[in-house]
Amino acid sequence: MTDHTAVILLACALVFLVAVLMGAAAGYLARRDHSSYPAAVTRGAVAFAAVLTLAATLTSSLTTLISR
């Protein structure tokens, strides 16, 4: 495995960890706001998906800018 591949894998792991933490925090805060468990899980899942979508968008934008 090259250094470039290792850095890419570490970046993916970091983005995934941040997404999981944001999803857990959103679910926890929703539950603290007296939401039901299904509503809190839904808010956590939406936050998780939003972080992954944002990371993918930023990655594709940076890739497009760098390749020019």
Secondary structure, 3 states (H helix, E strand, C coil): CCHHHHHHHHHHHHHHHHHHHHHHHHHHHHHHCCCCHHHHHHHHHHHHHHHHHHHHHHHHHHHHHHHC
